[in-house]
């Protein structure tokens, strides 16, 4: 196995370990923002929220 391939695999594994809780946190933050955020009609980028 190449050292470059091994380094890429370690990098991807570390990125996933950081990324998955970050994605969960971002989703929770987005839900809280859409529910309690300043815009009354939901975010325009993600469609209109539930009414």
Beta strands, then each sheet from edge to edge (+ up, - down):
end
